[in-house]
């Protein structure tokens, strides 16, 4: 009793749920990190870049009459305070000082201006820092606590009191120097962060709900067709070849269903052909066995019937039975790779003439006319015994299907480095749609089994396997009512006279 082991694993529904859950989790984590956790950091970075860019653009107008208008424009658009100063020997003259409201910016004393000028000079012409409204510089390493002399360690500085200040020193004509100071508030976005957190919770709920809906929809469109095809495949495995595979849903499942339907159709044909093969072989085996048994009983029971003629019939039927079994074994060995082609160079024309000599007795007694046409001797490299088997089978096939005139023609033609052997009969021919099928060992053109005049009826299948083993081209040209011509090509090799060393060697 056989047991089929069921496979265990995660269904496609749960895999989709896991994949989508992981995807949603990644989206939520990325959103949280960038929109909530790093919001203040990005806000500060954008403000810094905005101050630097504005100062660099404003530096082009420090000696222009457009300076006040430009300064107000930058202050309004960037929500910042703008101050431009002309540095003289011991003082700084205010050229413009304006904030986003159009009023004067934060007033800076000489001490602070001198400090900013010095910091910018020490840092290569520009300086970016954080200061309180009281002028204390914020130490980034110690957070929002005092950092300069005059402040106490217990004094807390609120983030709302911190200003981001960018200072740039610009050289003018001659020895003139200008000091550009831009500052803006760096208030933390606490309310915005709280708003985003609330939105984040709603987004998480909505995304999870959408993921569940997507799992359900994807399961219906992906898994359901596969489940149906799996059930159909089980029916096919039980031998129900009329099973139809439905692949509604998407392109891949439709293609899979089409492929499985094609496979089911081919398996159905193969099953029918195998049954026909068994029936045909049974017929071929039954006939000689019946005759052997019948003649044996006659010779045993009837005195005087043990004649040479009756013995010859028994021998002939035994030979036919042996040939059928040998052909089946040869076909099986070639198809399974047990029988390999042992190639050697030989005279194909001489092999053809030798084959025809063996048909002389058959031709004389049966009335067949077999004509051979060759114009020169050609050599090929192939398995000699296999090629002889091809010749025998093609000639036997022509004898079995030739017309009432019993004529068979074997022609050897040489062209462009190849030799073609053609075997022509004058029989009924083969319909064009049946030509691709005649090489199948399960196929018979007339679909009515009849005993071959000579051979076993498996010749063309053996011919096909041998020629494909040699990578040789082969085919058949046929028209209904005009007979058929079977042919195959082999590459020509130099004759022994054309080679300095021994030619008849394995290659």
C-alpha positions as CSV (number, residue, x, y, z in Angstrom):
1,X,0.0,0.0,0.0
2,X,1.5,3.3,-1.0
3,X,1.2,6.5,1.0
4,X,1.5,9.9,-0.5
5,X,3.3,12.2,1.9
6,X,1.7,15.6,2.2
7,X,3.9,18.7,2.1
8,X,3.8,21.1,4.9
9,X,4.6,24.8,4.6
10,X,3.2,28.3,4.8
11,X,0.4,29.0,2.4
12,X,0.6,31.8,-0.1
13,X,-2.1,33.7,1.9
14,X,0.1,33.9,5.0
15,X,3.2,34.6,3.1
16,X,1.5,37.6,1.5
17,X,0.4,38.7,4.9
18,X,3.9,38.5,6.3
19,X,5.5,40.3,3.3
20,X,2.9,43.1,3.4
21,X,3.2,43.4,7.2
22,X,7.0,43.7,6.9
23,X,6.6,46.3,4.2
24,X,4.1,48.3,6.2
25,X,6.4,48.2,9.3
26,X,9.4,49.4,7.2
27,X,7.3,52.3,5.8
28,X,6.1,53.2,9.3
29,X,9.6,53.1,10.8
30,X,11.0,55.2,8.0
31,X,8.2,57.7,8.3
32,X,8.6,57.9,12.1
33,X,12.4,58.4,11.9
34,X,12.3,61.1,9.2
35,X,9.0,62.9,10.0
36,X,9.1,62.8,13.8
37,X,12.5,61.8,15.3
38,X,14.7,63.7,12.9
39,X,12.3,66.6,12.1
40,X,14.2,69.2,14.3
41,X,17.5,68.1,12.9
42,X,16.3,68.5,9.3
43,X,14.8,71.8,10.2
44,X,18.1,73.1,11.6
45,X,20.0,71.8,8.6
46,X,17.6,73.5,6.2
47,X,17.9,76.8,8.1
48,X,21.7,76.7,8.0
49,X,21.7,76.1,4.3
50,X,19.2,78.9,3.8
51,X,21.3,81.4,5.8
52,X,24.5,80.4,3.9
53,X,22.9,80.7,0.5
54,X,21.3,84.0,1.3
55,X,24.5,85.5,2.6
56,X,26.5,84.4,-0.5
57,X,23.8,85.9,-2.8
58,X,23.6,89.1,-0.7
59,X,27.4,89.6,-0.8
60,X,27.1,90.5,-4.5
61,X,25.1,93.7,-3.6
62,X,27.1,95.1,-0.6
63,X,28.4,98.0,-2.8
64,X,25.1,98.4,-4.7
65,X,22.2,100.8,-4.3
66,X,20.0,97.7,-4.4
67,X,21.3,96.5,-1.1
68,X,18.4,97.7,1.1
69,X,15.8,96.2,-1.2
70,X,17.7,93.0,-1.5
71,X,18.1,92.7,2.2
72,X,14.4,93.3,2.9
73,X,13.6,90.6,0.3
74,X,15.8,88.0,1.9
75,X,14.5,88.9,5.4
76,X,10.9,88.6,4.3
77,X,11.2,85.4,2.2
78,X,13.5,83.7,4.7
79,X,11.9,84.9,7.9
80,X,15.2,86.2,9.2
81,X,17.0,89.3,10.3
82,X,19.6,90.8,7.9
83,X,22.4,93.1,8.9
84,X,25.1,94.5,6.6
85,X,28.0,96.6,8.1
86,X,30.9,98.5,6.6
87,X,34.0,97.7,8.6
88,X,36.2,100.8,9.0
89,X,39.3,101.2,11.0
90,X,37.9,101.0,14.5
91,X,34.2,100.9,14.0
92,X,31.4,99.3,12.0
93,X,29.0,101.4,10.1
94,X,25.5,100.0,9.6
95,X,24.5,99.9,6.0
96,X,21.2,98.0,6.5
97,X,19.5,96.3,9.4
98,X,16.1,94.8,8.8
99,X,13.9,91.9,9.9
100,X,10.9,90.1,8.3
101,X,8.5,92.8,9.4
102,X,10.4,95.5,7.7
103,X,11.6,97.0,11.0
104,X,15.1,97.3,12.2
105,X,16.8,94.0,13.0
106,X,18.3,93.1,16.4
107,X,20.6,95.9,17.4
108,X,24.2,94.7,17.9
109,X,26.7,96.6,19.9
110,X,30.3,97.2,18.9
111,X,31.4,94.4,21.1
112,X,29.2,91.8,19.5
113,X,30.0,93.0,16.0
114,X,33.7,92.8,16.8
115,X,33.2,89.3,18.2
116,X,31.4,88.1,15.1
117,X,34.0,89.7,12.8
118,X,36.8,87.9,14.7
119,X,35.0,84.6,14.7
120,X,34.4,84.9,10.9
121,X,38.1,85.8,10.3
122,X,39.3,82.9,12.4
123,X,37.1,80.4,10.4
124,X,38.2,81.5,6.9
125,X,35.7,84.3,6.3
126,X,32.5,82.8,7.6
127,X,31.0,81.6,10.8
128,X,27.9,79.7,11.7
129,X,26.8,79.4,15.4
130,X,24.0,79.5,17.8
131,X,23.4,82.3,20.3
132,X,20.9,83.4,22.9
133,X,19.2,86.7,22.8
134,X,21.6,87.7,25.6
135,X,24.5,87.1,23.3
136,X,25.7,83.9,24.9
137,X,27.0,81.3,22.5
138,X,25.4,77.9,22.8
139,X,27.9,75.0,23.4
140,X,26.6,72.1,21.2
141,X,28.4,69.6,23.4
142,X,26.6,70.5,26.6
143,X,23.1,71.2,25.3
144,X,21.0,74.2,26.3
145,X,23.1,75.3,29.2
146,X,25.4,78.3,29.7
147,X,28.8,78.2,28.1
148,X,30.4,81.5,28.5
149,X,31.8,83.5,31.4
150,X,29.1,85.4,33.2
151,X,26.5,82.7,33.1
152,X,25.9,80.2,35.8
153,X,25.8,76.4,35.5
154,X,22.3,76.3,36.9
155,X,20.9,78.9,34.4
156,X,18.6,77.1,32.0
157,X,18.3,78.4,28.4
158,X,15.1,77.6,26.7
159,X,15.4,76.3,23.1
160,X,12.9,79.1,22.2
161,X,15.6,81.6,23.1
162,X,18.2,80.3,20.7
163,X,19.0,82.1,17.4
164,X,21.0,80.6,14.5
165,X,23.5,83.2,13.3
166,X,25.5,83.2,10.1
167,X,28.4,85.7,9.7
168,X,30.3,86.3,6.5
169,X,33.1,88.8,5.8
170,X,33.1,90.2,2.2
171,X,36.0,92.1,0.7
172,X,35.0,95.2,-1.4
173,X,37.0,97.5,-3.6
174,X,40.4,98.4,-2.1
175,X,40.7,97.7,1.5
176,X,37.0,97.9,2.3
177,X,35.5,95.1,4.2
178,X,31.9,94.3,4.9
179,X,30.3,92.2,7.5
180,X,27.0,90.3,6.7
181,X,25.1,88.9,9.6
182,X,22.0,86.8,9.1
183,X,20.1,85.3,12.0
184,X,16.8,83.4,12.4
185,X,14.9,81.7,15.1
186,X,15.7,78.0,15.8
187,X,12.6,77.2,17.8
188,X,11.9,73.4,18.1
189,X,8.9,72.2,16.2
190,X,7.2,70.6,19.2
191,X,3.7,71.3,18.1
192,X,4.4,70.1,14.6
193,X,6.0,67.0,16.0
194,X,2.9,66.3,18.1
195,X,0.7,66.8,15.1
196,X,2.8,64.4,13.1
197,X,2.6,61.8,15.9
198,X,-1.1,62.0,15.8
199,X,-1.2,61.7,12.1
200,X,1.3,58.8,12.3
201,X,-1.1,56.8,14.4
202,X,-3.9,57.3,11.9
203,X,-1.6,56.5,9.0
204,X,-0.5,53.2,10.8
205,X,-4.1,52.2,11.3
206,X,-5.0,53.0,7.6
207,X,-1.9,51.2,6.2
208,X,-2.6,48.1,8.3
209,X,-6.2,48.0,7.1
210,X,-5.2,48.5,3.5
211,X,-2.6,45.7,3.9
212,X,-5.3,43.4,5.1
213,X,-7.5,44.3,2.1
214,X,-4.6,43.8,-0.3
215,X,-3.8,40.4,1.2
216,X,-7.4,39.3,0.7
217,X,-7.5,40.6,-2.9
218,X,-4.1,39.2,-3.9
219,X,-5.0,35.9,-2.4
220,X,-8.1,35.7,-4.5
221,X,-6.3,36.7,-7.7
222,X,-3.1,34.7,-7.1
223,X,-3.8,31.8,-4.8
224,X,-7.3,30.8,-5.9
225,X,-6.4,30.0,-9.5
226,X,-3.4,28.0,-8.3
227,X,-5.6,26.1,-5.9
228,X,-8.0,25.2,-8.7
229,X,-5.2,24.1,-11.0
230,X,-3.7,22.0,-8.2
231,X,-7.1,20.2,-7.9
232,X,-7.2,19.7,-11.7
233,X,-3.6,18.4,-11.6
234,X,-4.7,15.8,-9.1
235,X,-7.4,14.7,-11.5
236,X,-4.9,14.5,-14.3
237,X,-2.6,12.3,-12.1
238,X,-5.5,9.8,-11.8
239,X,-5.6,9.5,-15.6
240,X,-8.5,11.8,-16.3
241,X,-7.0,13.5,-19.4
242,X,-10.1,15.5,-20.2
243,X,-9.4,17.7,-17.2
244,X,-9.5,21.4,-18.1
245,X,-7.1,23.8,-16.3
246,X,-8.6,27.3,-15.7
247,X,-6.1,30.1,-15.2
248,X,-8.3,33.2,-14.6
249,X,-6.6,36.1,-12.9
250,X,-3.3,37.2,-14.4
251,X,-1.0,36.5,-17.3
252,X,1.3,34.0,-15.6
253,X,-1.6,31.8,-14.4
254,X,-3.2,31.9,-17.8
255,X,0.0,30.8,-19.4
256,X,0.5,28.1,-16.8
257,X,-3.1,26.9,-17.4
258,X,-2.5,26.9,-21.2
259,X,0.7,24.9,-20.8
260,X,-1.0,22.3,-18.5
261,X,-3.9,22.0,-20.9
262,X,-1.4,21.3,-23.7
263,X,0.4,18.8,-21.5
264,X,-2.9,17.1,-20.7
265,X,-3.8,16.9,-24.4
266,X,-0.4,15.5,-25.3
267,X,-0.6,12.9,-22.4
268,X,-4.0,11.9,-23.7
269,X,-2.5,11.3,-27.2
270,X,0.5,9.5,-25.7
271,X,-1.8,7.3,-23.7
272,X,-3.9,6.4,-26.8
273,X,-0.7,5.7,-28.8
274,X,0.8,3.5,-26.1
275,X,-2.4,1.5,-26.0
276,X,-2.3,1.2,-29.8
277,X,1.4,0.1,-29.6
278,X,0.5,-2.6,-27.1
279,X,-2.3,-3.7,-29.4
280,X,-0.1,-3.7,-32.5
281,X,2.8,-5.5,-30.8
282,X,0.4,-8.0,-29.3
283,X,-0.9,-8.7,-32.8
284,X,2.6,-9.1,-34.2
285,X,3.5,-11.4,-31.3
286,X,0.3,-13.4,-31.5
287,X,0.6,-14.2,-35.2
288,X,4.0,-16.0,-35.1
289,X,3.3,-17.6,-31.8
290,X,0.0,-19.0,-33.1
291,X,1.7,-20.3,-36.2
292,X,4.5,-21.8,-34.3
293,X,2.1,-23.5,-31.9
294,X,-0.2,-24.7,-34.7
295,X,2.5,-26.2,-36.8
296,X,4.1,-27.7,-33.8
297,X,0.9,-29.5,-32.8
298,X,0.4,-30.7,-36.4
299,X,3.9,-32.1,-36.6
300,X,3.3,-33.8,-33.2
301,X,-0.1,-35.2,-33.8
302,X,-0.2,-36.1,-37.5
303,X,2.3,-38.6,-38.8
304,X,4.2,-37.5,-41.8
305,X,3.7,-33.7,-41.2
306,X,7.2,-33.3,-39.8
307,X,8.4,-32.1,-43.2
308,X,11.2,-29.6,-44.0
309,X,8.5,-27.2,-45.3
310,X,6.6,-27.1,-42.0
311,X,9.9,-26.8,-40.1
312,X,10.9,-23.9,-42.3
313,X,7.6,-22.1,-41.5
314,X,8.3,-22.5,-37.8
315,X,11.9,-21.2,-38.2
316,X,10.6,-18.2,-40.3
317,X,8.0,-17.3,-37.7
318,X,10.6,-17.7,-34.9
319,X,13.0,-15.4,-36.8
320,X,10.2,-12.8,-37.2
321,X,9.4,-13.0,-33.5
322,X,13.1,-12.6,-32.7
323,X,13.4,-9.6,-35.0
324,X,10.5,-7.8,-33.4
325,X,11.9,-8.3,-29.9
326,X,15.4,-7.2,-31.1
327,X,13.9,-4.0,-32.7
328,X,12.1,-3.2,-29.5
329,X,15.3,-3.7,-27.5
330,X,17.3,-1.6,-30.0
331,X,14.8,1.2,-29.8
332,X,14.8,1.2,-26.0
333,X,18.6,1.1,-25.8
334,X,19.1,4.1,-28.2
335,X,16.4,6.2,-26.4
336,X,17.8,5.5,-23.0
337,X,21.4,6.1,-24.1
338,X,22.6,2.6,-23.4
339,X,23.6,2.1,-27.0
340,X,26.2,4.6,-28.1
341,X,27.4,5.5,-31.6
342,X,30.9,4.1,-32.2
343,X,32.0,6.3,-35.1
344,X,34.5,5.2,-37.7
345,X,35.3,6.2,-41.3
346,X,34.0,3.8,-43.9
347,X,32.8,3.6,-47.6
348,X,29.1,4.4,-47.5
349,X,28.6,3.5,-51.2
350,X,30.2,0.1,-50.6
351,X,28.0,-0.4,-47.6
352,X,24.9,0.5,-49.7
353,X,25.8,-2.0,-52.4
354,X,26.5,-4.7,-49.8
355,X,23.0,-4.1,-48.4
356,X,21.4,-4.3,-51.8
357,X,23.1,-7.7,-52.5
358,X,21.3,-9.1,-49.5
359,X,17.9,-8.3,-51.1
360,X,18.7,-10.3,-54.3
361,X,17.0,-13.5,-53.2
362,X,14.0,-11.6,-51.9
363,X,13.7,-9.7,-55.1
364,X,13.8,-12.8,-57.3
365,X,11.2,-14.7,-55.3
366,X,8.8,-11.9,-54.4
367,X,8.9,-10.0,-57.7
368,X,10.1,-6.7,-56.3
369,X,12.3,-4.3,-58.4
370,X,14.9,-2.5,-56.3
371,X,17.1,-0.1,-58.3
372,X,20.2,1.5,-56.9
373,X,21.8,4.7,-58.4
374,X,25.2,5.8,-57.4
375,X,27.7,8.0,-59.3
376,X,30.9,7.7,-57.1
377,X,32.2,6.2,-53.9
378,X,32.0,8.4,-50.8
379,X,33.3,8.0,-47.3
380,X,31.6,9.1,-44.1
381,X,32.4,8.9,-40.4
382,X,29.6,7.2,-38.4
383,X,28.6,4.0,-36.7
384,X,28.6,1.6,-39.6
385,X,26.2,-1.0,-38.0
386,X,23.7,1.8,-37.2
387,X,23.8,3.3,-40.7
388,X,23.3,-0.2,-42.2
389,X,20.3,-0.6,-39.9
390,X,19.0,2.8,-41.2
391,X,19.4,1.5,-44.8
392,X,17.6,-1.8,-44.0
393,X,14.7,-0.1,-42.3
394,X,14.2,2.5,-45.0
395,X,14.3,-0.1,-47.7
396,X,12.0,-2.4,-45.8
397,X,9.5,0.4,-45.2
398,X,9.5,1.2,-48.9
399,X,8.9,-2.5,-49.8
400,X,6.0,-2.6,-47.3
401,X,4.3,0.5,-48.7
402,X,5.2,0.5,-52.4
403,X,2.6,0.3,-55.2
404,X,1.4,-2.5,-57.3
405,X,4.4,-2.2,-59.6
406,X,6.6,-3.2,-56.6
407,X,9.3,-0.7,-57.5
408,X,11.7,0.8,-55.0
409,X,14.5,3.2,-55.9
410,X,17.6,3.9,-53.8
411,X,19.6,7.0,-54.9
412,X,22.9,8.4,-53.7
413,X,23.6,12.1,-54.4
414,X,26.6,14.2,-53.5
415,X,26.3,18.0,-52.9
416,X,28.3,20.6,-51.1
417,X,30.3,18.2,-48.8
418,X,27.3,16.0,-48.0
419,X,26.0,12.8,-49.3
420,X,22.2,12.2,-49.4
421,X,20.7,8.7,-49.5
422,X,17.1,8.7,-50.8
423,X,14.7,5.7,-50.8
424,X,11.6,6.1,-53.0
425,X,8.4,4.0,-53.2
426,X,5.4,4.2,-55.5
427,X,2.7,3.7,-52.8
428,X,-0.3,5.8,-51.8
429,X,1.8,8.6,-50.2
430,X,1.4,10.4,-46.9
431,X,-0.9,13.3,-46.1
432,X,1.0,16.5,-45.3
433,X,-0.5,16.8,-41.8
434,X,0.6,13.2,-41.0
435,X,4.2,13.6,-42.1
436,X,5.5,15.0,-38.7
437,X,3.9,12.0,-36.9
438,X,5.2,9.1,-38.9
439,X,8.5,8.9,-37.0
440,X,6.7,8.2,-33.8
441,X,6.9,4.6,-32.8
442,X,3.3,4.7,-31.6
443,X,1.9,6.1,-34.9
444,X,0.6,4.4,-38.0
445,X,-0.5,6.3,-41.0
446,X,-3.5,4.1,-42.0
447,X,-4.5,3.6,-38.3
448,X,-5.3,0.0,-39.3
449,X,-2.6,-2.5,-38.2
450,X,-1.4,-4.9,-40.9
451,X,1.5,-7.3,-40.9
452,X,4.6,-6.0,-42.6
453,X,5.8,-7.8,-45.7
454,X,9.3,-7.5,-44.3
455,X,10.6,-6.2,-41.0
456,X,8.7,-5.5,-37.8
457,X,7.0,-2.1,-38.4
458,X,9.2,-0.2,-36.0
459,X,11.8,0.7,-38.6
460,X,11.1,4.5,-38.9
461,X,11.3,5.0,-35.1
462,X,14.7,3.3,-35.1
463,X,15.8,5.4,-38.1
464,X,14.8,8.6,-36.3
465,X,16.7,7.8,-33.1
466,X,19.9,6.7,-35.0
467,X,20.0,9.7,-37.3
468,X,19.4,12.1,-34.4
469,X,22.2,10.3,-32.5
470,X,24.4,11.2,-35.4
471,X,23.1,14.8,-35.7
472,X,22.1,14.0,-39.3
473,X,19.5,15.8,-41.2
474,X,16.6,13.6,-42.4
475,X,13.0,13.9,-43.7
476,X,10.4,12.7,-46.1
477,X,8.9,14.1,-49.3
478,X,5.4,12.7,-50.1
479,X,2.2,13.4,-52.0
480,X,-0.9,11.4,-51.9
481,X,-1.2,9.0,-54.8
482,X,2.5,9.6,-55.9
483,X,4.5,7.7,-53.3
484,X,7.1,8.8,-50.7
485,X,10.8,9.5,-50.6
486,X,12.7,9.1,-47.3
487,X,16.1,10.7,-47.2
488,X,19.0,11.4,-44.8
489,X,22.3,13.4,-45.1
490,X,25.8,12.7,-43.8
491,X,29.0,14.8,-44.1
492,X,31.6,13.4,-46.5
493,X,35.2,12.8,-45.3
494,X,38.3,12.3,-47.5
495,X,38.8,8.8,-49.0
496,X,41.9,6.8,-47.9
497,X,43.7,7.8,-51.0
498,X,43.4,11.5,-50.0
499,X,44.8,10.9,-46.5
500,X,48.5,10.2,-45.6
501,X,47.7,7.9,-42.7
502,X,45.1,5.2,-41.9
503,X,41.6,6.4,-42.5
504,X,39.5,3.5,-41.0
505,X,39.9,4.6,-37.4
506,X,37.6,5.7,-34.7
507,X,36.8,9.4,-34.5
